[in-house]
Amino acid sequence: MLDIKDPLLKYKIGIILIPGIGSILAKKLIEYTGGPEEVFRSSKSLLEKIPGIGKTLAGKIAGQQIPDKAQREIEFISKYKIKAYYYLDDDYPERLRHCPDSPVILFAKGNADMNHPRILSIVGTRNATGYGLEFCRNLIFELASGGYDPLIMSGLAYGIDICAHRSALDNNLQTIAALAHGLSTLYPPQHRNFAERITTRGALVTDFPGHIMPERGNFIKRNRLIAGMADATVVIESATKGGALLTADLANSYNRDVFALPGRVTDKRSQGCNNLIKNHKAALINDPRDIEYIMGWTPSEKTEGKTAHCPLSGMGREEKTIMHLLAENSEMSADGISQATGLGASKTSCLLLELEFKSYIISLPGKRYRLSGRPVIT
């Protein structure tokens, strides 16, 4: 992890502030010149000779006071206690180290174990169906209750991403969210509460300096973190194009395992997954045991019969009443819940929405509901 007092810190950060220089070229500059400080002390004529640099980029490097601009970034990470991992340091995430386009510096807010023994990335469409969301929740529940204790990685987006993060937190697993911007902002802002929870049992990570705002191209770039930091990537629902498929392609290029949840051939949100399986770019997954089998995972501790418990202590009396009612019935309609509890239709609707938002229940077609996963109500 970078030391704020490191005299080379402004040069290490300065490298990533050079316009037009990506991770691969930045590493090449450091290698050819002999170090981050030497990059900025080298003459333009010398820089031009480095493959991939040329006159334009050499001029940008030699003609700007970039290390001085890096001082603002140093002040930012110091003020907000952000961790920064340099790609040549021993504590840099080991899985990323083997990716050719891995970040020169990875910024992190939180306390996640970047070298956790098992890291699983879960990605998918922002417009997830009940089918995809239910599988995501059940997959994480089964892995947690089975004693595999994986760290769950995703991108904090709507749909499958946020479902994966929520489920990890609900099952007391570490989770990491890869961001497409710097740590001075958060996108989408609606997920700020979840992001704060993630920093207490995981981390927010990015290779963008603090002042960088979310832009379209950044989301594609951040996908390499999701693919590169994990042992395997699971795609749960995707159309024929989208970020989830790009993440799967990156994972394959890194020689990581890829899994895809199959769906109906007529469902547009499953066509991407079906194509991954059809073209042998992903293994079919329809049961959590598929990951155990293909990855060769064994439980970290024997937990037969272990089940997750809903934190009812944090709920109000009316929410508890609904949870107990759903525990006694496989599923119920909103009207049926309203009649059984004696709550009005409007009040019941609000409570159901809140419980669904907290991932305690799942909404089904026809305004019907059931518990998510297999929580034990006590």
N, C-alpha and C positions, 0 to 999 in steps of 0.2 A: 504494500500500500504506500502511496506517495507520502513523503514527509514534507510538511509545509515549510520546514527549514532547509530543505534540500536546495543547494545553490543552482542545481540544474533544472529545478522544477519549472521555471518560466520558459525554458527551452523545450522541455518535454510537452508542456501544454501548448506552447507556441506552434509546434508542428501541426497540431490539428486545427489551428486557426488560419492556416495558409489557404487562401482561395484556390479551388481547383485541385487540391491534393487530397486523395482518399487514403484509406488505410494501407493499401499495397504500395503506393508510391511513397508514402511517408516512411514506411519501414525500409524501403530501398534507399531513400535519402540518408537515413540514419546509418545503414550498413555501409554505403559507399563513402560517406564523409568521415565515419568513425565515431559518431555520437550526436546527440541532439544539439549540443552547443555548437559543434563544428558545422552543422547544417547552416546556421545563420552567420557563421564567420567565414564560410567558403566564398570564393569569388564567383561572379556570374559565369565566367568562362569555364570554371571547373564544374559548376552545377549543370551547365549545358551538356556536358559530356556524359552525364548520368542517363542511362536508358529510360525513356519515358518522360523526361523533364522538358528539354527543349528551351528555346530562348524566352518564350512568354512566361512560363512558370519560373524559370531561373530569375527573370527580372522581378517577379512578384516576391520571391524569397529574399533576394539581395537588396531590393529597393524599399522594403518596408520595415518599420520598427515593431514587428509582430511580438517579440518577447515582452515589450512594454505593455501591449494589449493583454497579454496573458496574465498580468498582475491582477487585473480585475476579476479574472476567473479564480485566481488563487484566493483572493479576498472572499469571493462568493462561497467556495467550498469550505473555507475555514469558518465563516460565519454560521453556515447551516449544517456544519458537521457532516459533510458529504465525504464519503470514502472514494479514493481514486486509485485504480489499479493500472500500473504501467506494464506493457506487454513483456518486458524483459525481467520483471520482478518475480520472485519466487511465489508470491501469493496471488498472482494473476490466475483467473479461472483456468484450470488445466485443460478442460475440453475445448475452450476457445483458442488456447495456444496452438492447437493443431489445425486451425482454420486459416487459410492463407489471407483472407480478407478480414480477419478479426481486428477489433479496434486497437489503436495504439494506446488509448486510455479508456477505461471503463469507469464511469461514475456510478456510485451506488448510495442510496439512502435507505438505511435499515440495518438489519443484522443477520441476513441470510447466510447460510453456509454455501459459498460459491462452488465449493468442491464436494458437495453432498454426494454420498455414495450412489444415490439413484435420483436422477432428475428426468422428469417426464414433461414434455411440452404438449399442450392440448390447444388446438386452434380450430377455427371453423367460421361459419357464416355469422354475420351480424344479425341476420333475420332468421334465427333458429326456430325450429318447430318444437312442439312438446316432445316429440320422439328424440330429437337430438339432445335437448336439455335434460331429459330423464336419463338418457344413456350416460351423459357426462357426469351427472350427480352420482349415479349408481356405480360408475367406473371408479371414481375417486373414493366413494364410500367403501367399496369392496377392497381396494388396495390399502386403505387406511385400517379397516377392521381386520384385514388379513395379516397385518403385521409387516407390510412391505415398506411403510414409512417413506414414500417418495416425496421429493420436493416437486411441486407443480409449477410449471412455467407457462406464461401466456402473455398477451399483449394489452390487457385492460380494456379492450374494445367491448362494444355491446354484443349480446348474443352468447356464443359459446365461450369467448374469452372470460367475460366477467363471471359466467356460471362456474368456470373452472376455478377461478380465484375464490369465489364465495364458498364453493364446496370444500376447497382445501382448508380454508379458515374454519369452517363449520366442523371439520373433522380433525382439527388440531395439527394440520400439516403445514410445513413451510411453503411459501409461494413467492415467486418472483414475477414482477410485471416489467416487461421491456417497453420503454417509451420511445416515441418518435419525435422527441423534443427535449430541450434542456429541463433541468429540475427546478427552474424558477416558475414553471407553469404546470398545468395538468390538463390533459385531454383524454376523454371528454370530461368536462368539469362536473358532470352529474355523478361521476365515480370518485369524487374526492374523498368521501367518507370511507369507501373501500380502500382507497390508496393509503389513507392514514392507518387503517387496520393492518394493511399489508406490511407497512414499515415496522410494526410491532412483532410480526411473526413472518418475516421475509424481507423483501427489499424491492425498491424501484430502481431499475438500472437503465442506463442510456450511454451512448458514446457521443452525444451531442453536448456542447458547452451549455452552461446554464441559460444564456440569453436566447438560444435558438427556439423559435416557435414551431408548432406543428405544421408541416407542409406535406403535400401529397407524396412527393418523392421520399420523404423521410420515413414513411411507414414501410415502404419496400426495403429501405436500408436496415431498419430495426429488426426485420424478420430474420436476418442472419444471426442475431443474438438469440432469438427464440429457438432456432434450429441448432446453432452451434454450442449453446450451453447445456444441451440435453443429450441424454443417451438415446432417446427415441422421441418421435413426434407422432401424435395421434390427431388425425383430421376427422372432425365430427361435423358433417354436413358442409357442402361447398358446391357452388354452381361450377360451370365449366371454366370460369375465370375468377380470380380473386386472390387475396393475400394468403389465404390458407394453402392454396396450391403452390404459390411461390415459396412458402416456407417448407413445404414437402420437397420441392425440387432442391432447395438449399440443403436440407437434411440428407437427401440422397447424394448430393455432391460432396458432402462431408463424410460419407460412408456411415451414416447413422441409420438406425432402423426407422421405418415409417409404417404406421398403421392407418387404416381408413375404415370408417363405419359404412357398410353398404346400405342402400335404400332402394325404394321403388324406382324402376326405370323411368317412370312418368313424372317423378318429382324432381324439379329443376334444382332444388337444394341438395340433392344427392348425386347428381350427374358427375360432379367433379370427383367425389369419392369413388363412385363406380368406375370411372375412367382410370383412376390411380390403380385400382385393383386389377382391372382388365388389362392394363398395359404393364403389369408387374412392377409398378413403382411403389406399391404399398401392400402390406399383408392385410388380409381381411380380419377385422376384429368384430366379434359380436358377443364377447364375453370377457370379463377382466382376466380370466385364466389364460387367455391368448397371450397377453403380455408376459405373464409369469412363465409360460412355456417357451416363447420365442426368445425372451431376454435372459432366461435362465435364472430368474430371481427366486430367492427363497426368503421366507419371512425373517425379519431381523430378530423377532422373538415370537415364541409360540403364543398365538392369541385365539385359539379355537373358541368359538362361542362368544367372542368379544363383539359388542354392538355399540353403536354410537347412541348418545343420549341427547335429546333436545334440551337446551338450557331453559326449561320452563320457569326457573327461578327469576328470570329477567322479564317474564311476560305478565300482562295484566290478567285479571280474573276472567274476562270475557274471551281473551285469546286462548287461555288454558282450556276453557270450556269447549271451544271449537276443536282444539287439538285432541282432547280426550274423545270427542265425538267421532272424529275422523279415524282415530286409532281403533275404535270399536267397529267401524264400517270400512269396507274396502274403498269405497268412494261415495260421495253424496253430492246432490245438486245444491246450489246456493239457496234455493227456496226451501229445500229440505232442512238445511242447516238452520235457516232463519226460524222455521217452525219448531224444530226440536229444541233450540236454545231459547226461544221466546224473544230473541232480539229482532228489531225491525229489519226490513229488507235493506234499507240504506246503511244502517249500522253494520249489518252482516257483510255487505259488499265492501265497506271500508276496511273491516278487519281481515277479510279474505285477501284483499289487495296487499295489505301490510304483511301478512304472513307469507304470501307468495314472493313479495319483494325480499324478504329475509331468507328465502329458499327453504322454508319449512314445509310448504305445500306446493302442489303442482296443479295448474288449471288444465282441465280436459275439455274436449269439445262438448257443447251443450251446457256450458256453465256448470260443469261438474268439477269436483276437487277431490284430491287424495293427498296423503302425506308423501313427502319426497324421501327417497332412499328408504331406509328401514329403521327410523328412529324408535327408540324405546320411550314410551311415555310413562313416567312414574309419578 
